[in-house]
Amino acid sequence: MTHLTSALDDTVHQRVRLGILAVLSESQRADFGYLKEVLELTAGNLSQHLGILEDAGHIQIAKTF
């Protein structure tokens, strides 16, 4: 018998990435500074997690200046 958690997707169900997706589920769009503040992450840490989610096709990143 396999455990119920064996079906979880590690890409999504990691604490920080799940937080990112939870914020985006409410707003559809959020800027980097807002995510960094609300999730209490460093810029580098947030950037890594966003890259993983983008590579997996869960989010789309738009860079503007």
mmJSON file of the N, C-alpha and C atoms, coordinates in Angstrom:
{"data_MODEL":{"atom_site":{
"group_PDB":["ATOM","ATOM","ATOM","ATOM","ATOM","ATOM","ATOM","ATOM","ATOM","ATOM","ATOM","ATOM","ATOM","ATOM","ATOM","ATOM","ATOM","ATOM","ATOM","ATOM","ATOM","ATOM","ATOM","ATOM","ATOM","ATOM","ATOM","ATOM","ATOM","ATOM","ATOM","ATOM","ATOM","ATOM","ATOM","ATOM","ATOM","ATOM","ATOM","ATOM","ATOM","ATOM","ATOM","ATOM","ATOM","ATOM","ATOM","ATOM","ATOM","ATOM","ATOM","ATOM","ATOM","ATOM","ATOM","ATOM","ATOM","ATOM","ATOM","ATOM","ATOM","ATOM","ATOM","ATOM","ATOM","ATOM","ATOM","ATOM","ATOM","ATOM","ATOM","ATOM","ATOM","ATOM","ATOM","ATOM","ATOM","ATOM","ATOM","ATOM","ATOM","ATOM","ATOM","ATOM","ATOM","ATOM","ATOM","ATOM","ATOM","ATOM","ATOM","ATOM","ATOM","ATOM","ATOM","ATOM","ATOM","ATOM","ATOM","ATOM","ATOM","ATOM","ATOM","ATOM","ATOM","ATOM","ATOM","ATOM","ATOM","ATOM","ATOM","ATOM","ATOM","ATOM","ATOM","ATOM","ATOM","ATOM","ATOM","ATOM","ATOM","ATOM","ATOM","ATOM","ATOM","ATOM","ATOM","ATOM","ATOM","ATOM","ATOM","ATOM","ATOM","ATOM","ATOM","ATOM","ATOM","ATOM","ATOM","ATOM","ATOM","ATOM","ATOM","ATOM","ATOM","ATOM","ATOM","ATOM","ATOM","ATOM","ATOM","ATOM","ATOM","ATOM","ATOM","ATOM","ATOM","ATOM","ATOM","ATOM","ATOM","ATOM","ATOM","ATOM","ATOM","ATOM","ATOM","ATOM","ATOM","ATOM","ATOM","ATOM","ATOM","ATOM","ATOM","ATOM","ATOM","ATOM","ATOM","ATOM","ATOM","ATOM","ATOM","ATOM","ATOM","ATOM","ATOM","ATOM","ATOM","ATOM","ATOM","ATOM","ATOM","ATOM","ATOM"],
"id":[1,2,3,4,5,6,7,8,9,10,11,12,13,14,15,16,17,18,19,20,21,22,23,24,25,26,27,28,29,30,31,32,33,34,35,36,37,38,39,40,41,42,43,44,45,46,47,48,49,50,51,52,53,54,55,56,57,58,59,60,61,62,63,64,65,66,67,68,69,70,71,72,73,74,75,76,77,78,79,80,81,82,83,84,85,86,87,88,89,90,91,92,93,94,95,96,97,98,99,100,101,102,103,104,105,106,107,108,109,110,111,112,113,114,115,116,117,118,119,120,121,122,123,124,125,126,127,128,129,130,131,132,133,134,135,136,137,138,139,140,141,142,143,144,145,146,147,148,149,150,151,152,153,154,155,156,157,158,159,160,161,162,163,164,165,166,167,168,169,170,171,172,173,174,175,176,177,178,179,180,181,182,183,184,185,186,187,188,189,190,191,192,193,194,195],
"type_symbol":["N","C","C","N","C","C","N","C","C","N","C","C","N","C","C","N","C","C","N","C","C","N","C","C","N","C","C","N","C","C","N","C","C","N","C","C","N","C","C","N","C","C","N","C","C","N","C","C","N","C","C","N","C","C","N","C","C","N","C","C","N","C","C","N","C","C","N","C","C","N","C","C","N","C","C","N","C","C","N","C","C","N","C","C","N","C","C","N","C","C","N","C","C","N","C","C","N","C","C","N","C","C","N","C","C","N","C","C","N","C","C","N","C","C","N","C","C","N","C","C","N","C","C","N","C","C","N","C","C","N","C","C","N","C","C","N","C","C","N","C","C","N","C","C","N","C","C","N","C","C","N","C","C","N","C","C","N","C","C","N","C","C","N","C","C","N","C","C","N","C","C","N","C","C","N","C","C","N","C","C","N","C","C","N","C","C","N","C","C","N","C","C","N","C","C"],
"label_atom_id":["N","CA","C","N","CA","C","N","CA","C","N","CA","C","N","CA","C","N","CA","C","N","CA","C","N","CA","C","N","CA","C","N","CA","C","N","CA","C","N","CA","C","N","CA","C","N","CA","C","N","CA","C","N","CA","C","N","CA","C","N","CA","C","N","CA","C","N","CA","C","N","CA","C","N","CA","C","N","CA","C","N","CA","C","N","CA","C","N","CA","C","N","CA","C","N","CA","C","N","CA","C","N","CA","C","N","CA","C","N","CA","C","N","CA","C","N","CA","C","N","CA","C","N","CA","C","N","CA","C","N","CA","C","N","CA","C","N","CA","C","N","CA","C","N","CA","C","N","CA","C","N","CA","C","N","CA","C","N","CA","C","N","CA","C","N","CA","C","N","CA","C","N","CA","C","N","CA","C","N","CA","C","N","CA","C","N","CA","C","N","CA","C","N","CA","C","N","CA","C","N","CA","C","N","CA","C","N","CA","C","N","CA","C","N","CA","C","N","CA","C","N","CA","C","N","CA","C"],
"label_alt_id":[null,null,null,null,null,null,null,null,null,null,null,null,null,null,null,null,null,null,null,null,null,null,null,null,null,null,null,null,null,null,null,null,null,null,null,null,null,null,null,null,null,null,null,null,null,null,null,null,null,null,null,null,null,null,null,null,null,null,null,null,null,null,null,null,null,null,null,null,null,null,null,null,null,null,null,null,null,null,null,null,null,null,null,null,null,null,null,null,null,null,null,null,null,null,null,null,null,null,null,null,null,null,null,null,null,null,null,null,null,null,null,null,null,null,null,null,null,null,null,null,null,null,null,null,null,null,null,null,null,null,null,null,null,null,null,null,null,null,null,null,null,null,null,null,null,null,null,null,null,null,null,null,null,null,null,null,null,null,null,null,null,null,null,null,null,null,null,null,null,null,null,null,null,null,null,null,null,null,null,null,null,null,null,null,null,null,null,null,null,null,null,null,null,null,null],
"label_comp_id":["MET","MET","MET","THR","THR","THR","HIS","HIS","HIS","LEU","LEU","LEU","THR","THR","THR","SER","SER","SER","ALA","ALA","ALA","LEU","LEU","LEU","ASP","ASP","ASP","ASP","ASP","ASP","THR","THR","THR","VAL","VAL","VAL","HIS","HIS","HIS","GLN","GLN","GLN","ARG","ARG","ARG","VAL","VAL","VAL","ARG","ARG","ARG","LEU","LEU","LEU","GLY","GLY","GLY","ILE","ILE","ILE","LEU","LEU","LEU","ALA","ALA","ALA","VAL","VAL","VAL","LEU","LEU","LEU","SER","SER","SER","GLU","GLU","GLU","SER","SER","SER","GLN","GLN","GLN","ARG","ARG","ARG","ALA","ALA","ALA","ASP","ASP","ASP","PHE","PHE","PHE","GLY","GLY","GLY","TYR","TYR","TYR","LEU","LEU","LEU","LYS","LYS","LYS","GLU","GLU","GLU","VAL","VAL","VAL","LEU","LEU","LEU","GLU","GLU","GLU","LEU","LEU","LEU","THR","THR","THR","ALA","ALA","ALA","GLY","GLY","GLY","ASN","ASN","ASN","LEU","LEU","LEU","SER","SER","SER","GLN","GLN","GLN","HIS","HIS","HIS","LEU","LEU","LEU","GLY","GLY","GLY","ILE","ILE","ILE","LEU","LEU","LEU","GLU","GLU","GLU","ASP","ASP","ASP","ALA","ALA","ALA","GLY","GLY","GLY","HIS","HIS","HIS","ILE","ILE","ILE","GLN","GLN","GLN","ILE","ILE","ILE","ALA","ALA","ALA","LYS","LYS","LYS","THR","THR","THR","PHE","PHE","PHE"],
"label_asym_id":["A","A","A","A","A","A","A","A","A","A","A","A","A","A","A","A","A","A","A","A","A","A","A","A","A","A","A","A","A","A","A","A","A","A","A","A","A","A","A","A","A","A","A","A","A","A","A","A","A","A","A","A","A","A","A","A","A","A","A","A","A","A","A","A","A","A","A","A","A","A","A","A","A","A","A","A","A","A","A","A","A","A","A","A","A","A","A","A","A","A","A","A","A","A","A","A","A","A","A","A","A","A","A","A","A","A","A","A","A","A","A","A","A","A","A","A","A","A","A","A","A","A","A","A","A","A","A","A","A","A","A","A","A","A","A","A","A","A","A","A","A","A","A","A","A","A","A","A","A","A","A","A","A","A","A","A","A","A","A","A","A","A","A","A","A","A","A","A","A","A","A","A","A","A","A","A","A","A","A","A","A","A","A","A","A","A","A","A","A","A","A","A","A","A","A"],
"label_entity_id":["1","1","1","1","1","1","1","1","1","1","1","1","1","1","1","1","1","1","1","1","1","1","1","1","1","1","1","1","1","1","1","1","1","1","1","1","1","1","1","1","1","1","1","1","1","1","1","1","1","1","1","1","1","1","1","1","1","1","1","1","1","1","1","1","1","1","1","1","1","1","1","1","1","1","1","1","1","1","1","1","1","1","1","1","1","1","1","1","1","1","1","1","1","1","1","1","1","1","1","1","1","1","1","1","1","1","1","1","1","1","1","1","1","1","1","1","1","1","1","1","1","1","1","1","1","1","1","1","1","1","1","1","1","1","1","1","1","1","1","1","1","1","1","1","1","1","1","1","1","1","1","1","1","1","1","1","1","1","1","1","1","1","1","1","1","1","1","1","1","1","1","1","1","1","1","1","1","1","1","1","1","1","1","1","1","1","1","1","1","1","1","1","1","1","1"],
"label_seq_id":[1,1,1,2,2,2,3,3,3,4,4,4,5,5,5,6,6,6,7,7,7,8,8,8,9,9,9,10,10,10,11,11,11,12,12,12,13,13,13,14,14,14,15,15,15,16,16,16,17,17,17,18,18,18,19,19,19,20,20,20,21,21,21,22,22,22,23,23,23,24,24,24,25,25,25,26,26,26,27,27,27,28,28,28,29,29,29,30,30,30,31,31,31,32,32,32,33,33,33,34,34,34,35,35,35,36,36,36,37,37,37,38,38,38,39,39,39,40,40,40,41,41,41,42,42,42,43,43,43,44,44,44,45,45,45,46,46,46,47,47,47,48,48,48,49,49,49,50,50,50,51,51,51,52,52,52,53,53,53,54,54,54,55,55,55,56,56,56,57,57,57,58,58,58,59,59,59,60,60,60,61,61,61,62,62,62,63,63,63,64,64,64,65,65,65],
"pdbx_PDB_ins_code":[null,null,null,null,null,null,null,null,null,null,null,null,null,null,null,null,null,null,null,null,null,null,null,null,null,null,null,null,null,null,null,null,null,null,null,null,null,null,null,null,null,null,null,null,null,null,null,null,null,null,null,null,null,null,null,null,null,null,null,null,null,null,null,null,null,null,null,null,null,null,null,null,null,null,null,null,null,null,null,null,null,null,null,null,null,null,null,null,null,null,null,null,null,null,null,null,null,null,null,null,null,null,null,null,null,null,null,null,null,null,null,null,null,null,null,null,null,null,null,null,null,null,null,null,null,null,null,null,null,null,null,null,null,null,null,null,null,null,null,null,null,null,null,null,null,null,null,null,null,null,null,null,null,null,null,null,null,null,null,null,null,null,null,null,null,null,null,null,null,null,null,null,null,null,null,null,null,null,null,null,null,null,null,null,null,null,null,null,null,null,null,null,null,null,null],
"Cartn_x":[0.851,0.0,0.89,0.61,1.389,0.734,1.565,1.09,0.422,-0.567,-1.31,-0.415,0.641,1.511,2.421,2.481,3.353,2.871,1.614,1.071,1.307,1.87,2.118,3.248,3.116,4.131,5.104,6.345,7.331,7.556,7.329,7.498,6.503,5.294,4.226,4.1,4.285,3.973,5.133,6.145,7.215,6.666,6.959,6.34,6.372,7.526,7.639,6.889,7.052,6.378,4.863,4.408,2.97,2.476,3.286,2.94,2.841,3.788,3.762,2.475,2.158,0.966,-0.314,-0.303,-1.469,-1.706,-0.631,-0.758,-1.273,-0.712,-1.105,-2.513,-2.996,-4.363,-5.389,-5.02,-5.927,-5.855,-4.701,-4.53,-4.2,-3.828,-3.428,-2.11,-1.703,-0.484,0.053,1.369,2.002,3.42,3.884,5.255,6.236,7.481,8.544,8.656,8.629,8.765,7.652,6.446,5.31,5.476,5.811,6.013,7.134,8.206,9.347,8.932,8.136,7.706,6.704,5.68,4.611,5.069,6.01,6.499,7.764,8.262,9.447,10.649,10.99,12.093,13.161,14.371,15.408,15.151,15.727,15.551,16.064,17.217,17.795,16.95,16.429,15.605,14.317,13.654,12.426,12.692,13.761,14.101,14.269,14.943,15.132,13.8,12.932,11.639,10.759,10.794,10.024,10.526,11.837,12.416,11.97,11.923,11.481,10.023,9.184,7.77,7.575,8.375,8.275,8.74,9.85,10.36,9.356,8.589,7.591,6.281,6.176,4.988,3.843,4.111,3.055,2.805,3.815,3.67,4.371,4.068,4.745,5.328,6.595,7.266,7.391,6.983,7.125,8.067,9.19,10.164,9.984,9.787,9.632,10.556,10.837,11.705,11.022],
"Cartn_y":[-1.189,0.0,1.243,2.179,3.409,4.475,5.311,6.384,7.465,8.113,9.165,10.281,10.585,11.689,11.326,10.075,9.696,10.282,10.7,11.285,12.792,13.412,14.847,15.187,16.279,16.766,17.655,17.23,17.992,19.394,19.57,20.891,21.876,21.437,22.308,22.271,21.136,20.973,21.275,21.923,22.435,23.721,24.0,25.093,26.443,26.877,28.208,28.244,27.225,27.21,27.125,26.405,26.358,27.742,28.457,29.824,30.751,30.635,31.455,31.188,29.923,29.561,29.983,29.95,30.398,31.89,32.681,34.128,34.378,33.683,33.898,33.392,32.433,31.941,33.005,33.915,34.993,36.201,36.437,37.676,37.485,36.271,35.984,36.636,37.684,38.418,39.085,39.024,39.689,40.067,41.205,41.588,40.955,40.933,40.265,40.818,42.132,42.764,42.368,42.289,41.892,40.449,39.544,38.14,38.011,38.746,38.714,39.148,40.208,40.734,39.812,39.413,38.637,37.236,36.667,35.326,35.366,36.581,36.786,35.973,36.204,35.496,36.478,35.963,36.774,36.795,37.769,37.871,36.619,36.131,34.945,33.706,33.537,32.373,32.404,33.569,33.698,33.456,34.011,33.85,32.378,31.628,30.193,29.463,29.725,29.044,29.434,30.696,31.13,30.432,30.295,29.608,28.163,27.489,26.089,25.987,26.88,26.856,27.195,28.124,28.475,27.32,26.687,25.548,24.401,24.239,23.17,23.563,24.818,25.267,25.712,25.934,26.333,27.835,28.62,30.074,30.61,31.838,32.539,33.817,34.058,35.241,36.281,37.497,38.611,39.616,39.883,40.828,42.177,43.201,44.56,45.488,46.63,47.632,48.955],
"Cartn_z":[0.0,0.0,0.0,-0.887,-0.938,-0.063,0.47,1.341,0.495,1.051,0.329,-0.178,0.559,0.147,-1.017,-1.406,-2.517,-3.844,-3.915,-5.142,-5.224,-4.192,-4.215,-5.175,-5.861,-6.79,-6.019,-5.876,-5.111,-5.677,-6.964,-7.562,-6.96,-6.738,-6.247,-4.735,-4.151,-2.737,-1.798,-2.275,-1.424,-0.799,0.448,1.207,0.495,0.027,-0.601,-1.927,-2.739,-4.041,-3.879,-2.892,-2.616,-2.186,-1.422,-1.03,-2.226,-3.14,-4.357,-5.131,-5.32,-6.084,-5.361,-4.034,-3.272,-3.477,-3.423,-3.656,-5.072,-6.044,-7.435,-7.726,-6.967,-7.193,-6.839,-5.953,-5.552,-6.47,-7.073,-7.825,-9.292,-9.696,-11.073,-11.475,-10.751,-11.101,-9.847,-9.671,-8.528,-8.925,-8.436,-8.763,-7.775,-8.181,-7.439,-6.015,-5.887,-4.572,-3.624,-4.148,-3.315,-2.837,-3.753,-3.359,-2.339,-2.558,-1.644,-0.243,-0.173,1.123,1.815,1.097,1.724,2.131,1.385,1.707,2.566,2.837,3.676,3.176,1.896,1.255,0.804,0.622,0.004,-1.503,-2.176,-3.623,-4.333,-3.909,-4.542,-4.345,-3.14,-2.843,-3.659,-3.689,-4.46,-5.934,-6.447,-7.856,-8.227,-7.366,-7.621,-7.685,-6.737,-6.691,-7.874,-8.258,-9.424,-10.685,-10.808,-11.965,-12.05,-10.918,-10.89,-11.33,-10.814,-11.197,-12.669,-13.174,-14.597,-15.473,-15.117,-15.887,-15.938,-14.861,-14.793,-15.491,-15.939,-16.653,-15.758,-14.487,-13.559,-13.54,-13.9,-13.941,-15.175,-15.499,-16.593,-16.003,-16.234,-15.704,-16.81,-16.495,-17.418,-16.759,-17.396,-16.85,-17.53,-16.685,-17.203,-16.436,-17.052,-16.436,-16.417],
"occupancy":[1.0,1.0,1.0,1.0,1.0,1.0,1.0,1.0,1.0,1.0,1.0,1.0,1.0,1.0,1.0,1.0,1.0,1.0,1.0,1.0,1.0,1.0,1.0,1.0,1.0,1.0,1.0,1.0,1.0,1.0,1.0,1.0,1.0,1.0,1.0,1.0,1.0,1.0,1.0,1.0,1.0,1.0,1.0,1.0,1.0,1.0,1.0,1.0,1.0,1.0,1.0,1.0,1.0,1.0,1.0,1.0,1.0,1.0,1.0,1.0,1.0,1.0,1.0,1.0,1.0,1.0,1.0,1.0,1.0,1.0,1.0,1.0,1.0,1.0,1.0,1.0,1.0,1.0,1.0,1.0,1.0,1.0,1.0,1.0,1.0,1.0,1.0,1.0,1.0,1.0,1.0,1.0,1.0,1.0,1.0,1.0,1.0,1.0,1.0,1.0,1.0,1.0,1.0,1.0,1.0,1.0,1.0,1.0,1.0,1.0,1.0,1.0,1.0,1.0,1.0,1.0,1.0,1.0,1.0,1.0,1.0,1.0,1.0,1.0,1.0,1.0,1.0,1.0,1.0,1.0,1.0,1.0,1.0,1.0,1.0,1.0,1.0,1.0,1.0,1.0,1.0,1.0,1.0,1.0,1.0,1.0,1.0,1.0,1.0,1.0,1.0,1.0,1.0,1.0,1.0,1.0,1.0,1.0,1.0,1.0,1.0,1.0,1.0,1.0,1.0,1.0,1.0,1.0,1.0,1.0,1.0,1.0,1.0,1.0,1.0,1.0,1.0,1.0,1.0,1.0,1.0,1.0,1.0,1.0,1.0,1.0,1.0,1.0,1.0,1.0,1.0,1.0,1.0,1.0,1.0],
"B_iso_or_equiv":[0.0,0.0,0.0,0.0,0.0,0.0,0.0,0.0,0.0,0.0,0.0,0.0,0.0,0.0,0.0,0.0,0.0,0.0,0.0,0.0,0.0,0.0,0.0,0.0,0.0,0.0,0.0,0.0,0.0,0.0,0.0,0.0,0.0,0.0,0.0,0.0,0.0,0.0,0.0,0.0,0.0,0.0,0.0,0.0,0.0,0.0,0.0,0.0,0.0,0.0,0.0,0.0,0.0,0.0,0.0,0.0,0.0,0.0,0.0,0.0,0.0,0.0,0.0,0.0,0.0,0.0,0.0,0.0,0.0,0.0,0.0,0.0,0.0,0.0,0.0,0.0,0.0,0.0,0.0,0.0,0.0,0.0,0.0,0.0,0.0,0.0,0.0,0.0,0.0,0.0,0.0,0.0,0.0,0.0,0.0,0.0,0.0,0.0,0.0,0.0,0.0,0.0,0.0,0.0,0.0,0.0,0.0,0.0,0.0,0.0,0.0,0.0,0.0,0.0,0.0,0.0,0.0,0.0,0.0,0.0,0.0,0.0,0.0,0.0,0.0,0.0,0.0,0.0,0.0,0.0,0.0,0.0,0.0,0.0,0.0,0.0,0.0,0.0,0.0,0.0,0.0,0.0,0.0,0.0,0.0,0.0,0.0,0.0,0.0,0.0,0.0,0.0,0.0,0.0,0.0,0.0,0.0,0.0,0.0,0.0,0.0,0.0,0.0,0.0,0.0,0.0,0.0,0.0,0.0,0.0,0.0,0.0,0.0,0.0,0.0,0.0,0.0,0.0,0.0,0.0,0.0,0.0,0.0,0.0,0.0,0.0,0.0,0.0,0.0,0.0,0.0,0.0,0.0,0.0,0.0],
"pdbx_formal_charge":[null,null,null,null,null,null,null,null,null,null,null,null,null,null,null,null,null,null,null,null,null,null,null,null,null,null,null,null,null,null,null,null,null,null,null,null,null,null,null,null,null,null,null,null,null,null,null,null,null,null,null,null,null,null,null,null,null,null,null,null,null,null,null,null,null,null,null,null,null,null,null,null,null,null,null,null,null,null,null,null,null,null,null,null,null,null,null,null,null,null,null,null,null,null,null,null,null,null,null,null,null,null,null,null,null,null,null,null,null,null,null,null,null,null,null,null,null,null,null,null,null,null,null,null,null,null,null,null,null,null,null,null,null,null,null,null,null,null,null,null,null,null,null,null,null,null,null,null,null,null,null,null,null,null,null,null,null,null,null,null,null,null,null,null,null,null,null,null,null,null,null,null,null,null,null,null,null,null,null,null,null,null,null,null,null,null,null,null,null,null,null,null,null,null,null],
"auth_seq_id":[1,1,1,2,2,2,3,3,3,4,4,4,5,5,5,6,6,6,7,7,7,8,8,8,9,9,9,10,10,10,11,11,11,12,12,12,13,13,13,14,14,14,15,15,15,16,16,16,17,17,17,18,18,18,19,19,19,20,20,20,21,21,21,22,22,22,23,23,23,24,24,24,25,25,25,26,26,26,27,27,27,28,28,28,29,29,29,30,30,30,31,31,31,32,32,32,33,33,33,34,34,34,35,35,35,36,36,36,37,37,37,38,38,38,39,39,39,40,40,40,41,41,41,42,42,42,43,43,43,44,44,44,45,45,45,46,46,46,47,47,47,48,48,48,49,49,49,50,50,50,51,51,51,52,52,52,53,53,53,54,54,54,55,55,55,56,56,56,57,57,57,58,58,58,59,59,59,60,60,60,61,61,61,62,62,62,63,63,63,64,64,64,65,65,65],
"auth_comp_id":["MET","MET","MET","THR","THR","THR","HIS","HIS","HIS","LEU","LEU","LEU","THR","THR","THR","SER","SER","SER","ALA","ALA","ALA","LEU","LEU","LEU","ASP","ASP","ASP","ASP","ASP","ASP","THR","THR","THR","VAL","VAL","VAL","HIS","HIS","HIS","GLN","GLN","GLN","ARG","ARG","ARG","VAL","VAL","VAL","ARG","ARG","ARG","LEU","LEU","LEU","GLY","GLY","GLY","ILE","ILE","ILE","LEU","LEU","LEU","ALA","ALA","ALA","VAL","VAL","VAL","LEU","LEU","LEU","SER","SER","SER","GLU","GLU","GLU","SER","SER","SER","GLN","GLN","GLN","ARG","ARG","ARG","ALA","ALA","ALA","ASP","ASP","ASP","PHE","PHE","PHE","GLY","GLY","GLY","TYR","TYR","TYR","LEU","LEU","LEU","LYS","LYS","LYS","GLU","GLU","GLU","VAL","VAL","VAL","LEU","LEU","LEU","GLU","GLU","GLU","LEU","LEU","LEU","THR","THR","THR","ALA","ALA","ALA","GLY","GLY","GLY","ASN","ASN","ASN","LEU","LEU","LEU","SER","SER","SER","GLN","GLN","GLN","HIS","HIS","HIS","LEU","LEU","LEU","GLY","GLY","GLY","ILE","ILE","ILE","LEU","LEU","LEU","GLU","GLU","GLU","ASP","ASP","ASP","ALA","ALA","ALA","GLY","GLY","GLY","HIS","HIS","HIS","ILE","ILE","ILE","GLN","GLN","GLN","ILE","ILE","ILE","ALA","ALA","ALA","LYS","LYS","LYS","THR","THR","THR","PHE","PHE","PHE"],
"auth_asym_id":["A","A","A","A","A","A","A","A","A","A","A","A","A","A","A","A","A","A","A","A","A","A","A","A","A","A","A","A","A","A","A","A","A","A","A","A","A","A","A","A","A","A","A","A","A","A","A","A","A","A","A","A","A","A","A","A","A","A","A","A","A","A","A","A","A","A","A","A","A","A","A","A","A","A","A","A","A","A","A","A","A","A","A","A","A","A","A","A","A","A","A","A","A","A","A","A","A","A","A","A","A","A","A","A","A","A","A","A","A","A","A","A","A","A","A","A","A","A","A","A","A","A","A","A","A","A","A","A","A","A","A","A","A","A","A","A","A","A","A","A","A","A","A","A","A","A","A","A","A","A","A","A","A","A","A","A","A","A","A","A","A","A","A","A","A","A","A","A","A","A","A","A","A","A","A","A","A","A","A","A","A","A","A","A","A","A","A","A","A","A","A","A","A","A","A"],
"auth_atom_id":["N","CA","C","N","CA","C","N","CA","C","N","CA","C","N","CA","C","N","CA","C","N","CA","C","N","CA","C","N","CA","C","N","CA","C","N","CA","C","N","CA","C","N","CA","C","N","CA","C","N","CA","C","N","CA","C","N","CA","C","N","CA","C","N","CA","C","N","CA","C","N","CA","C","N","CA","C","N","CA","C","N","CA","C","N","CA","C","N","CA","C","N","CA","C","N","CA","C","N","CA","C","N","CA","C","N","CA","C","N","CA","C","N","CA","C","N","CA","C","N","CA","C","N","CA","C","N","CA","C","N","CA","C","N","CA","C","N","CA","C","N","CA","C","N","CA","C","N","CA","C","N","CA","C","N","CA","C","N","CA","C","N","CA","C","N","CA","C","N","CA","C","N","CA","C","N","CA","C","N","CA","C","N","CA","C","N","CA","C","N","CA","C","N","CA","C","N","CA","C","N","CA","C","N","CA","C","N","CA","C","N","CA","C","N","CA","C","N","CA","C","N","CA","C","N","CA","C"],
"pdbx_PDB_model_num":[1,1,1,1,1,1,1,1,1,1,1,1,1,1,1,1,1,1,1,1,1,1,1,1,1,1,1,1,1,1,1,1,1,1,1,1,1,1,1,1,1,1,1,1,1,1,1,1,1,1,1,1,1,1,1,1,1,1,1,1,1,1,1,1,1,1,1,1,1,1,1,1,1,1,1,1,1,1,1,1,1,1,1,1,1,1,1,1,1,1,1,1,1,1,1,1,1,1,1,1,1,1,1,1,1,1,1,1,1,1,1,1,1,1,1,1,1,1,1,1,1,1,1,1,1,1,1,1,1,1,1,1,1,1,1,1,1,1,1,1,1,1,1,1,1,1,1,1,1,1,1,1,1,1,1,1,1,1,1,1,1,1,1,1,1,1,1,1,1,1,1,1,1,1,1,1,1,1,1,1,1,1,1,1,1,1,1,1,1,1,1,1,1,1,1]
}}}
